[in-house]
Amino acid sequence: MAQLCQNQNKLDELNTRVIIISFSTLPAIQEWLEQTCSNFTVLLDCERKVYKAYKLENSFWRAYHPKTLWFYTKVILSGGKMLDSHGDDTSQIGGDFIIDENGKFSFIYPSKNSSDRPPIEDLVGVLETIKHKSE
């Protein structure tokens, strides 16, 4: 999320709309948006219909992968605070997808664990390719 926020101008140049789909509750997502940039559209999918349709997994062991635990340890040690899950099941594994203007998937990245996200450079590269094809 931080990388997306830091690259908001580039995403705007590429005529990209970022939509975040969360299984979270409204209070939890509001708190999260206060901690991050809130420039993106957030849709709530409490029943996880989209997660299931995209075949994204739910795994306690992979959600609390050592890389994820290390990330949260660094946040706490640097004075950051953990966000309250508000009772949400935090074992959902997410993913990143790019859908072009024709509704075709141009990029599919199901995460292996909670801290696994593609580099922003990869996402921007796909978006640039889509833009050049449409020109």
Steps between C-alpha positions, in 0.01 A plus 500: 500500500781740587655447157169572329459818704853614419433445129156664484615759242637227270177300536300813411721559192422145390126563545482227762226455756608304805225307674575329827271214594501416868324237706536729800231677696423868448663613831818306421524633144437858618786469750723351229420782258594757765842332528557486124413721208131487432513592132367166384156348478437234765230239461402275788454130428414364844376172353823471294318429176770674296778321689332168423433591136868593456599179682693684772586281793437522870782362714596582857851361454569692181331817626737494798803409291840593655534792253165634616591462867834672435320788326271554801794466742680782314185714511471459876873552564496822295220637718214415267182344623311196391157562358207339676349222288159570660446126522572433133651170392844620391603175332372604157778512242455778244619564151557766238320513167503738207194500278518699176232725354348200318459302821791268418744394771841637409670407826415236759698467820353284779716566806685214664469661845376828652821692431543370144423774249642564153746788464339827395734504200333182369153650538601826332664304216176314428302825517741670259466209256121525518513875441730465197277232347194724531667801336 
